[in-house]
Amino acid sequence: MAKKALINRELKRVRLAKKYASKRSEIFSVINDFSKSDEEKFEARLRLQSIPRNASPVRQRRRCALTGRPRGTFRKFGLGRIKIREIAMRGEIPGVVKASW
């Protein structure tokens, strides 16, 4: 089980990303617009710097929903590899069977 502080930090990043998503998209539309002047783009970059760093969705990490484990997480299930194996061995995931050839 991961530390509660690390799990809470990830939840905080998710909340911040949702909160600032519209503001970030507005700023990036100005930055990527070729018709805008250099001064306007510079002001947009300064506004982007005023937004918290954790508001960027790139800083988020996928974690296992049950244990909070940061590595070996499958996107399809949202679980870590260890928990997927345990649940699949009990037959609780439909369509997932142990490979044999």
N, CA, C and O atoms as a GROMACS GRO file, in nm:
protein
  404
    1MET      N    1   0.084  -0.118   0.000
    1MET     CA    2   0.000   0.000   0.000
    1MET      C    3   0.088   0.124   0.000
    1MET      O    4   0.182   0.135   0.080
    2ALA      N    5   0.059   0.216  -0.088
    2ALA     CA    6   0.136   0.339  -0.097
    2ALA      C    7   0.102   0.431   0.020
    2ALA      O    8  -0.002   0.417   0.084
    3LYS      N    9   0.192   0.524   0.046
    3LYS     CA   10   0.167   0.619   0.153
    3LYS      C   11   0.046   0.705   0.119
    3LYS      O   12   0.024   0.742   0.004
    4LYS      N   13  -0.031   0.737   0.220
    4LYS     CA   14  -0.151   0.818   0.200
    4LYS      C   15  -0.115   0.956   0.147
    4LYS      O   16  -0.192   1.015   0.070
    5ALA      N   17   0.000   1.009   0.187
    5ALA     CA   18   0.040   1.142   0.142
    5ALA      C   19   0.063   1.145  -0.009
    5ALA      O   20   0.030   1.243  -0.075
    6LEU      N   21   0.119   1.038  -0.064
    6LEU     CA   22   0.144   1.032  -0.208
    6LEU      C   23   0.013   1.020  -0.285
    6LEU      O   24  -0.003   1.080  -0.391
    7ILE      N   25  -0.079   0.942  -0.232
    7ILE     CA   26  -0.209   0.927  -0.298
    7ILE      C   27  -0.285   1.059  -0.294
    7ILE      O   28  -0.346   1.098  -0.393
    8ASN      N   29  -0.280   1.128  -0.179
    8ASN     CA   30  -0.348   1.257  -0.166
    8ASN      C   31  -0.285   1.362  -0.256
    8ASN      O   32  -0.354   1.450  -0.307
    9ARG      N   33  -0.154   1.355  -0.275
    9ARG     CA   34  -0.086   1.448  -0.365
    9ARG      C   35  -0.136   1.431  -0.508
    9ARG      O   36  -0.156   1.529  -0.580
   10GLU      N   37  -0.156   1.307  -0.549
   10GLU     CA   38  -0.209   1.281  -0.683
   10GLU      C   39  -0.351   1.333  -0.697
   10GLU      O   40  -0.387   1.389  -0.801
   11LEU      N   41  -0.433   1.315  -0.594
   11LEU     CA   42  -0.569   1.366  -0.599
   11LEU      C   43  -0.571   1.518  -0.607
   11LEU      O   44  -0.656   1.576  -0.674
   12LYS      N   45  -0.478   1.581  -0.538
   12LYS     CA   46  -0.466   1.727  -0.544
   12LYS      C   47  -0.430   1.772  -0.685
   12LYS      O   48  -0.483   1.872  -0.735
   13ARG      N   49  -0.341   1.698  -0.750
   13ARG     CA   50  -0.302   1.731  -0.887
   13ARG      C   51  -0.420   1.716  -0.983
   13ARG      O   52  -0.436   1.797  -1.075
   14VAL      N   53  -0.501   1.615  -0.962
   14VAL     CA   54  -0.619   1.595  -1.047
   14VAL      C   55  -0.716   1.711  -1.030
   14VAL      O   56  -0.768   1.764  -1.129
   15ARG      N   57  -0.740   1.750  -0.905
   15ARG     CA   58  -0.831   1.863  -0.879
   15ARG      C   59  -0.779   1.992  -0.941
   15ARG      O   60  -0.856   2.066  -1.003
   16LEU      N   61  -0.649   2.019  -0.927
   16LEU     CA   62  -0.592   2.141  -0.983
   16LEU      C   63  -0.599   2.141  -1.135
   16LEU      O   64  -0.626   2.244  -1.196
   17ALA      N   65  -0.575   2.024  -1.197
   17ALA     CA   66  -0.580   2.016  -1.342
   17ALA      C   67  -0.721   2.046  -1.393
   17ALA      O   68  -0.737   2.114  -1.494
   18LYS      N   69  -0.822   1.996  -1.323
   18LYS     CA   70  -0.960   2.024  -1.363
   18LYS      C   71  -0.994   2.171  -1.344
   18LYS      O   72  -1.062   2.232  -1.426
   19LYS      N   73  -0.946   2.227  -1.234
   19LYS     CA   74  -0.977   2.366  -1.201
   19LYS      C   75  -0.920   2.463  -1.304
   19LYS      O   76  -0.987   2.559  -1.342
   20TYR      N   77  -0.797   2.438  -1.348
   20TYR     CA   78  -0.728   2.532  -1.437
   20TYR      C   79  -0.731   2.490  -1.584
   20TYR      O   80  -0.663   2.551  -1.666
   21ALA      N   81  -0.807   2.388  -1.619
   21ALA     CA   82  -0.806   2.336  -1.757
   21ALA      C   83  -0.851   2.442  -1.857
   21ALA      O   84  -0.787   2.459  -1.960
   22SER      N   85  -0.959   2.512  -1.829
   22SER     CA   86  -1.008   2.612  -1.924
   22SER      C   87  -0.911   2.729  -1.936
   22SER      O   88  -0.889   2.782  -2.045
   23LYS      N   89  -0.854   2.770  -1.824
   23LYS     CA   90  -0.759   2.881  -1.826
   23LYS      C   91  -0.634   2.845  -1.906
   23LYS      O   92  -0.583   2.925  -1.984
   24ARG      N   93  -0.585   2.722  -1.887
   24ARG     CA   94  -0.467   2.676  -1.961
   24ARG      C   95  -0.494   2.668  -2.111
   24ARG      O   96  -0.410   2.709  -2.191
   25SER      N   97  -0.611   2.617  -2.148
   25SER     CA   98  -0.643   2.605  -2.291
   25SER      C   99  -0.655   2.743  -2.355
   25SER      O  100  -0.616   2.762  -2.470
   26GLU      N  101  -0.710   2.839  -2.281
   26GLU     CA  102  -0.721   2.976  -2.332
   26GLU      C  103  -0.582   3.036  -2.354
   26GLU      O  104  -0.558   3.100  -2.456
   27ILE      N  105  -0.493   3.016  -2.259
   27ILE     CA  106  -0.356   3.070  -2.271
   27ILE      C  107  -0.282   3.004  -2.386
   27ILE      O  108  -0.212   3.071  -2.461
   28PHE      N  109  -0.296   2.872  -2.399
   28PHE     CA  110  -0.227   2.802  -2.508
   28PHE      C  111  -0.282   2.840  -2.644
   28PHE      O  112  -0.208   2.837  -2.743
   29SER      N  113  -0.409   2.874  -2.652
   29SER     CA  114  -0.462   2.918  -2.780
   29SER      C  115  -0.398   3.050  -2.823
   29SER      O  116  -0.376   3.073  -2.942
   30VAL      N  117  -0.368   3.137  -2.727
   30VAL     CA  118  -0.299   3.263  -2.758
   30VAL      C  119  -0.154   3.236  -2.797
   30VAL      O  120  -0.102   3.294  -2.893
   31ILE      N  121  -0.088   3.147  -2.723
   31ILE     CA  122   0.053   3.118  -2.750
   31ILE      C  123   0.071   3.054  -2.888
   31ILE      O  124   0.168   3.085  -2.958
   32ASN      N  125  -0.020   2.966  -2.927
   32ASN     CA  126  -0.006   2.893  -3.053
   32ASN      C  127  -0.066   2.965  -3.173
   32ASN      O  128  -0.058   2.916  -3.286
   33ASP      N  129  -0.126   3.080  -3.150
   33ASP     CA  130  -0.187   3.157  -3.259
   33ASP      C  131  -0.079   3.237  -3.331
   33ASP      O  132  -0.011   3.320  -3.270
   34PHE      N  133  -0.064   3.213  -3.462
   34PHE     CA  134   0.040   3.280  -3.539
   34PHE      C  135   0.008   3.426  -3.566
   34PHE      O  136   0.098   3.505  -3.595
   35SER      N  137  -0.120   3.463  -3.558
   35SER     CA  138  -0.158   3.602  -3.588
   35SER      C  139  -0.131   3.696  -3.470
   35SER      O  140  -0.134   3.818  -3.487
   36LYS      N  141  -0.105   3.641  -3.351
   36LYS     CA  142  -0.080   3.725  -3.233
   36LYS      C  143   0.062   3.780  -3.237
   36LYS      O  144   0.153   3.718  -3.292
   37SER      N  145   0.080   3.897  -3.179
   37SER     CA  146   0.212   3.960  -3.176
   37SER      C  147   0.299   3.894  -3.069
   37SER      O  148   0.250   3.820  -2.984
   38ASP      N  149   0.428   3.923  -3.076
   38ASP     CA  150   0.521   3.865  -2.979
   38ASP      C  151   0.492   3.914  -2.838
   38ASP      O  152   0.511   3.840  -2.741
   39GLU      N  153   0.447   4.038  -2.825
   39GLU     CA  154   0.416   4.092  -2.692
   39GLU      C  155   0.298   4.019  -2.629
   39GLU      O  156   0.299   3.988  -2.510
   40GLU      N  157   0.196   3.991  -2.711
   40GLU     CA  158   0.080   3.918  -2.659
   40GLU      C  159   0.118   3.776  -2.618
   40GLU      O  160   0.071   3.726  -2.516
   41LYS      N  161   0.203   3.713  -2.698
   41LYS     CA  162   0.247   3.578  -2.664
   41LYS      C  163   0.331   3.579  -2.537
   41LYS      O  164   0.322   3.487  -2.456
   42PHE      N  165   0.413   3.682  -2.519
   42PHE     CA  166   0.497   3.693  -2.399
   42PHE      C  167   0.409   3.711  -2.275
   42PHE      O  168   0.434   3.650  -2.172
   43GLU      N  169   0.306   3.795  -2.286
   43GLU     CA  170   0.213   3.814  -2.174
   43GLU      C  171   0.140   3.684  -2.141
   43GLU      O  172   0.116   3.654  -2.024
   44ALA      N  173   0.104   3.607  -2.244
   44ALA     CA  174   0.037   3.479  -2.222
   44ALA      C  175   0.130   3.382  -2.150
   44ALA      O  176   0.086   3.306  -2.064
   45ARG      N  177   0.258   3.383  -2.184
   45ARG     CA  178   0.355   3.297  -2.116
   45ARG      C  179   0.369   3.336  -1.969
   45ARG      O  180   0.383   3.250  -1.882
   46LEU      N  181   0.366   3.466  -1.943
   46LEU     CA  182   0.374   3.511  -1.804
   46LEU      C  183   0.250   3.467  -1.726
   46LEU      O  184   0.261   3.428  -1.609
   47ARG      N  185   0.132   3.472  -1.789
   47ARG     CA  186   0.011   3.424  -1.724
   47ARG      C  187   0.018   3.273  -1.700
   47ARG      O  188  -0.032   3.224  -1.598
   48LEU      N  189   0.079   3.202  -1.793
   48LEU     CA  190   0.093   3.057  -1.776
   48LEU      C  191   0.184   3.026  -1.657
   48LEU      O  192   0.160   2.930  -1.584
   49GLN      N  193   0.286   3.107  -1.637
   49GLN     CA  194   0.377   3.086  -1.525
   49GLN      C  195   0.311   3.114  -1.390
   49GLN      O  196   0.355   3.064  -1.287
   50SER      N  197   0.205   3.194  -1.392
   50SER     CA  198   0.137   3.225  -1.267
   50SER      C  199   0.047   3.111  -1.220
   50SER      O  200   0.008   3.107  -1.103
   51ILE      N  201   0.013   3.019  -1.309
   51ILE     CA  202  -0.069   2.902  -1.274
   51ILE      C  203   0.020   2.803  -1.199
   51ILE      O  204   0.138   2.788  -1.234
   52PRO      N  205  -0.033   2.734  -1.099
   52PRO     CA  206   0.049   2.635  -1.026
   52PRO      C  207   0.102   2.525  -1.118
   52PRO      O  208   0.034   2.485  -1.213
   53ARG      N  209   0.220   2.477  -1.090
   53ARG     CA  210   0.281   2.372  -1.174
   53ARG      C  211   0.200   2.244  -1.170
   53ARG      O  212   0.188   2.174  -1.271
   54ASN      N  213   0.143   2.213  -1.054
   54ASN     CA  214   0.067   2.089  -1.041
   54ASN      C  215  -0.066   2.094  -1.115
   54ASN      O  216  -0.138   1.994  -1.117
   55ALA      N  217  -0.100   2.207  -1.175
   55ALA     CA  218  -0.221   2.217  -1.254
   55ALA      C  219  -0.201   2.158  -1.394
   55ALA      O  220  -0.297   2.145  -1.470
   56SER      N  221  -0.080   2.123  -1.427
   56SER     CA  222  -0.052   2.063  -1.556
   56SER      C  223  -0.086   1.914  -1.553
   56SER      O  224  -0.042   1.842  -1.462
   57PRO      N  225  -0.164   1.867  -1.651
   57PRO     CA  226  -0.201   1.725  -1.649
   57PRO      C  227  -0.082   1.632  -1.672
   57PRO      O  228  -0.092   1.513  -1.642
   58VAL      N  229   0.027   1.683  -1.722
   58VAL     CA  230   0.145   1.600  -1.748
   58VAL      C  231   0.208   1.552  -1.617
   58VAL      O  232   0.273   1.448  -1.614
   59ARG      N  233   0.187   1.625  -1.511
   59ARG     CA  234   0.249   1.591  -1.383
   59ARG      C  235   0.173   1.482  -1.307
   59ARG      O  236   0.217   1.437  -1.202
   60GLN      N  237   0.059   1.440  -1.360
   60GLN     CA  238  -0.019   1.336  -1.294
   60GLN      C  239   0.041   1.199  -1.321
   60GLN      O  240   0.104   1.177  -1.425
   61ARG      N  241   0.022   1.109  -1.227
   61ARG     CA  242   0.075   0.973  -1.239
   61ARG      C  243  -0.040   0.876  -1.222
   61ARG      O  244  -0.122   0.892  -1.131
   62ARG      N  245  -0.046   0.775  -1.306
   62ARG     CA  246  -0.150   0.674  -1.290
   62ARG      C  247  -0.112   0.584  -1.173
   62ARG      O  248   0.002   0.539  -1.162
   63ARG      N  249  -0.208   0.557  -1.088
   63ARG     CA  250  -0.185   0.471  -0.973
   63ARG      C  251  -0.293   0.365  -0.966
   63ARG      O  252  -0.403   0.381  -1.019
   64CYS      N  253  -0.260   0.256  -0.902
   64CYS     CA  254  -0.356   0.148  -0.880
   64CYS      C  255  -0.469   0.202  -0.792
   64CYS      O  256  -0.444   0.269  -0.692
   65ALA      N  257  -0.592   0.172  -0.830
   65ALA     CA  258  -0.707   0.222  -0.756
   65ALA      C  259  -0.719   0.156  -0.618
   65ALA      O  260  -0.775   0.216  -0.526
   66LEU      N  261  -0.668   0.036  -0.603
   66LEU     CA  262  -0.680  -0.035  -0.475
   66LEU      C  263  -0.563  -0.010  -0.382
   66LEU      O  264  -0.583   0.014  -0.262
   67THR      N  265  -0.441  -0.014  -0.436
   67THR     CA  266  -0.323  -0.005  -0.350
   67THR      C  267  -0.250   0.128  -0.360
   67THR      O  268  -0.175   0.164  -0.269
   68GLY      N  269  -0.269   0.201  -0.469
   68GLY     CA  270  -0.196   0.326  -0.488
   68GLY      C  271  -0.058   0.305  -0.548
   68GLY      O  272   0.022   0.399  -0.554
   69ARG      N  273  -0.028   0.184  -0.592
   69ARG     CA  274   0.104   0.155  -0.649
   69ARG      C  275   0.123   0.232  -0.778
   69ARG      O  276   0.037   0.228  -0.865
   70PRO      N  277   0.239   0.305  -0.794
   70PRO     CA  278   0.256   0.392  -0.910
   70PRO      C  279   0.307   0.321  -1.036
   70PRO      O  280   0.289   0.372  -1.146
   71ARG      N  281   0.368   0.207  -1.020
   71ARG     CA  282   0.426   0.140  -1.137
   71ARG      C  283   0.350   0.012  -1.169
   71ARG      O  284   0.289  -0.050  -1.082
   72GLY      N  285   0.356  -0.025  -1.296
   72GLY     CA  286   0.290  -0.148  -1.338
   72GLY      C  287   0.140  -0.138  -1.335
   72GLY      O  288   0.071  -0.234  -1.301
   73THR      N  289   0.087  -0.020  -1.370
   73THR     CA  290  -0.057   0.001  -1.368
   73THR      C  291  -0.113  -0.014  -1.508
   73THR      O  292  -0.062   0.048  -1.602
   74PHE      N  293  -0.217  -0.094  -1.523
   74PHE     CA  294  -0.281  -0.114  -1.652
   74PHE      C  295  -0.391  -0.010  -1.670
   74PHE      O  296  -0.477   0.006  -1.583
   75ARG      N  297  -0.387   0.061  -1.783
   75ARG     CA  298  -0.487   0.164  -1.808
   75ARG      C  299  -0.627   0.107  -1.820
   75ARG      O  300  -0.724   0.167  -1.772
   76LYS      N  301  -0.637  -0.009  -1.883
   76LYS     CA  302  -0.769  -0.068  -1.910
   76LYS      C  303  -0.845  -0.096  -1.780
   76LYS      O  304  -0.967  -0.080  -1.776
   77PHE      N  305  -0.775  -0.138  -1.677
   77PHE     CA  306  -0.839  -0.175  -1.552
   77PHE      C  307  -0.821  -0.071  -1.443
   77PHE      O  308  -0.901  -0.064  -1.350
   78GLY      N  309  -0.716   0.011  -1.452
   78GLY     CA  310  -0.687   0.108  -1.347
   78GLY      C  311  -0.630   0.042  -1.223
   78GLY      O  312  -0.635   0.098  -1.113
   79LEU      N  313  -0.575  -0.077  -1.242
   79LEU     CA  314  -0.520  -0.153  -1.130
   79LEU      C  315  -0.375  -0.188  -1.157
   79LEU      O  316  -0.331  -0.190  -1.272
   80GLY      N  317  -0.301  -0.215  -1.050
   80GLY     CA  318  -0.164  -0.260  -1.062
   80GLY      C  319  -0.158  -0.404  -1.107
   80GLY      O  320  -0.256  -0.478  -1.094
   81ARG      N  321  -0.045  -0.443  -1.160
   81ARG     CA  322  -0.030  -0.578  -1.215
   81ARG      C  323  -0.052  -0.686  -1.110
   81ARG      O  324  -0.104  -0.793  -1.142
   82ILE      N  325  -0.014  -0.660  -0.988
   82ILE     CA  326  -0.027  -0.759  -0.882
   82ILE      C  327  -0.175  -0.782  -0.849
   82ILE      O  328  -0.219  -0.896  -0.835
   83LYS      N  329  -0.250  -0.674  -0.837
   83LYS     CA  330  -0.392  -0.685  -0.806
   83LYS      C  331  -0.470  -0.745  -0.923
   83LYS      O  332  -0.565  -0.820  -0.901
   84ILE      N  333  -0.430  -0.714  -1.046
   84ILE     CA  334  -0.495  -0.775  -1.162
   84ILE      C  335  -0.477  -0.926  -1.158
   84ILE      O  336  -0.571  -1.001  -1.184
   85ARG      N  337  -0.357  -0.969  -1.125
   85ARG     CA  338  -0.330  -1.112  -1.119
   85ARG      C  339  -0.413  -1.179  -1.011
   85ARG      O  340  -0.472  -1.285  -1.034
   86GLU      N  341  -0.419  -1.117  -0.893
   86GLU     CA  342  -0.497  -1.175  -0.784
   86GLU      C  343  -0.645  -1.186  -0.820
   86GLU      O  344  -0.708  -1.290  -0.797
   87ILE      N  345  -0.700  -1.080  -0.876
   87ILE     CA  346  -0.843  -1.078  -0.909
   87ILE      C  347  -0.872  -1.174  -1.025
   87ILE      O  348  -0.975  -1.242  -1.025
   88ALA      N  349  -0.781  -1.179  -1.124
   88ALA     CA  350  -0.801  -1.268  -1.238
   88ALA      C  351  -0.793  -1.415  -1.196
   88ALA      O  352  -0.866  -1.499  -1.249
   89MET      N  353  -0.706  -1.446  -1.102
   89MET     CA  354  -0.694  -1.584  -1.055
   89MET      C  355  -0.820  -1.630  -0.982
   89MET      O  356  -0.854  -1.748  -0.983
   90ARG      N  357  -0.889  -1.536  -0.919
   90ARG     CA  358  -1.016  -1.569  -0.854
   90ARG      C  359  -1.131  -1.574  -0.953
   90ARG      O  360  -1.241  -1.616  -0.919
   91GLY      N  361  -1.105  -1.531  -1.079
   91GLY     CA  362  -1.206  -1.535  -1.184
   91GLY      C  363  -1.306  -1.422  -1.177
   91GLY      O  364  -1.418  -1.435  -1.226
   92GLU      N  365  -1.267  -1.310  -1.118
   92GLU     CA  366  -1.359  -1.199  -1.101
   92GLU      C  367  -1.356  -1.098  -1.216
   92GLU      O  368  -1.439  -1.008  -1.222
   93ILE      N  369  -1.260  -1.114  -1.308
   93ILE     CA  370  -1.255  -1.028  -1.426
   93ILE      C  371  -1.303  -1.110  -1.544
   93ILE      O  372  -1.237  -1.207  -1.582
   94PRO      N  373  -1.418  -1.074  -1.604
   94PRO     CA  374  -1.470  -1.154  -1.714
   94PRO      C  375  -1.379  -1.149  -1.836
   94PRO      O  376  -1.332  -1.043  -1.876
   95GLY      N  377  -1.357  -1.265  -1.895
   95GLY     CA  378  -1.278  -1.273  -2.018
   95GLY      C  379  -1.129  -1.282  -1.998
   95GLY      O  380  -1.056  -1.299  -2.096
   96VAL      N  381  -1.080  -1.272  -1.876
   96VAL     CA  382  -0.937  -1.280  -1.850
   96VAL      C  383  -0.907  -1.419  -1.796
   96VAL      O  384  -0.960  -1.461  -1.693
   97VAL      N  385  -0.820  -1.490  -1.868
   97VAL     CA  386  -0.781  -1.624  -1.826
   97VAL      C  387  -0.630  -1.633  -1.829
   97VAL      O  388  -0.563  -1.554  -1.897
   98LYS      N  389  -0.576  -1.727  -1.756
   98LYS     CA  390  -0.433  -1.749  -1.751
   98LYS      C  391  -0.388  -1.806  -1.883
   98LYS      O  392  -0.452  -1.896  -1.938
   99ALA      N  393  -0.279  -1.756  -1.935
   99ALA     CA  394  -0.230  -1.804  -2.064
   99ALA      C  395  -0.169  -1.942  -2.050
   99ALA      O  396  -0.100  -1.972  -1.953
  100SER      N  397  -0.195  -2.027  -2.151
  100SER     CA  398  -0.131  -2.158  -2.157
  100SER      C  399  -0.120  -2.198  -2.303
  100SER      O  400  -0.216  -2.188  -2.380
  101TRP      N  401  -0.003  -2.243  -2.341
  101TRP     CA  402   0.018  -2.286  -2.480
  101TRP      C  403   0.116  -2.397  -2.486
  101TRP      O  404   0.147  -2.447  -2.595
   0.00000   0.00000   0.00000
